[in-house]
Amino acid sequence: MTSTPPPELTGFPSVPPPPPDDHEPATHLAEGEVPWRWTDVLVVAGLSIAGILLLSASVVVSGWDGSLDDPRFAAILLLDGTIPAVAALAWLWLRYRPQHRLVWRPNPTRGPRAGVALALGGLVGVGWYLAVDLIGVASLVVVTGYEPPEVQTEIAEAMATPGLIMVATWVAVGVIAPLAEEIVFRGVLFLGLARSMGAVPAALLSSVVFAAVHVQDTLGGTLFLGGYAFVFGLFACWLLRRYGTLWLPIGAHAGSNILTLLIAGAVSGL
């Protein structure tokens, strides 16, 4: 019995073999990695600075005299932090759909869900405040006799101003600032730089930039608040890297800020 050869198939295009395992596609991301880089950081920074300058110019033109009880001060509190956050999220959405969602959970396989991470972060932030602010900073002030930066005095004055200013201070410091600063400095800056230069250099550089935006009108105030921001920036980078979710540093930031507001409100009422 003779076997017949299989019929020849014609008219079908050939299918190329799959690429070998050692040639991964260009879109592949390592665990915990994001697609944006330092160039995207520059774009987000430029958009944020342009938006804040436009806001400042409009307030100056409107004739604001700098008083804290003016509704324009409330607008500055609310918009000053909102502009960078919107710029960052809009740029990532336009450039990296659907990978822009990695800004919230760069490592989805690690860390708790958003709500749990936010709650845990809040507890971490309270612990941070008690250990660093209440004990460390307060001890430094008592020992050296150094007065807190003017911005902290302004927050206490705003908390003592009933009505729109107090509400705007709560929203700006307790909600907008933690969201905006963590999105921009950790979600965009730290994660973007980490892909280009590694986690440790990225944490140091992003924390230096975070400290720089907390510059005050005096050298002592800049060193005081800038140094605090640098240390917290490193801590927030570690939280994000360790647990793979931005919600945990957001919660820590919010917990620390909210406790600051509660104490400022209590002190201003004395």
PyMOL commands that set and color helices and strands:
alter all, ss='L'
color gray80, all
select helices_A, chain A and resi 38-61+71-95+99-103+114-144+150-159+164-197+199-212+219-243+247-268
alter helices_A, ss='H'
color red, helices_A
deselect
rebuild
show_as cartoon
